[in-house]
Amino acid sequence: MPPVTVEHVSGDELRTRLEAALNRVGLSLEELTDLASRYRLTPDETVVWEEVKRIQFLLGE
Amino acid sequence: MTGASFDLESEVREFATDVLARVLTCLVGEPREDDLRIVSSEGRYAFSYQQTLHAHSASEAIGILQLDYALCADRTGRHLAVQSSAFQLKERRGKKPIVRVEYLRDARSVPCSHVHVHAESGLFTELLAATRHPSAAAIASIHVPTGGDRFRPCVEDFVQFLIEECHIASREGWQDEVLEGREKFRVIQTAAAVRDRPEVAIAELERLGLTVTGDLPSTRPSARDRY
């Protein structure tokens, strides 16, 4: 079984990761959110959207 | 998991380890990452786990199981709470969902526990178009309710669904693992349901001939009653 590790991350690091995730699909957060709300995400955008939701939760947003 | 002994990070680690062990013990497949990394910030924890799925033990991967959890302390600060979860059956690249079972603790406009089916149905689309639904062509946009906070499906239910309904390859002994995990989940949810509605629990215990003494706390969180 793979080891389970906990990585503590600062808010600044989370925002950097958010930016990097959005850059992978070349969209702003607003554009990605809009596509998600209309169920128009491509497979790559879906993967990024999932990561964005995780980061937003960790940021308390 | 109560009082001064409550250690959220330990609870999160134990929870993640349990989930990981359960799916690896039940389903033929390999994790897609070398470790399960839980990311944490300010008392919030999140992880995403992917594992290959197979038609039989010797076949190539035919799909991906993805489990996502967002975890924190509950309203009392004494119990681990799932803020959101998603159990997904995805295509073999792990990008496009096929079926999603989701839970959103703070959902307002959709059922907090629901299923999305990524499929096409001319009849359903026709019906939704007639109601002027904003995404009539996207059947995946429909949130099929599955019972609210306390009666939602657990990960073991999803594993059993994959094995029995989708005929995904399983490992010997999976039934016992699923039963054990489901029982653990239901004990936790029953306890939470009692905390939600202690009056109902007391009445039921008294109906069984027991006597319950003591007073309920004058202030406590309201019962979770989401759709």
Interface residues (C-beta under 8 A of the other chain):
Chain A: M1 P2 P3 V4 T5 V6 E7 H8 V9 S10 G11 L14 R38 Y39 P43 D44 T46 V47 E50 E51 K53 R54 F57 L58 L59 G60
Chain B: E9 V12 R13 A16 T17 L20 A21 L24 P31 E33 D34 D35 L36 R37 I38 V39 S40 S41 E42 R44 Y45 A46 S48 D68 A70 Q83 S84 A86 R93 G94 K95 K96 P97 P134 S135 A138 A140 S141
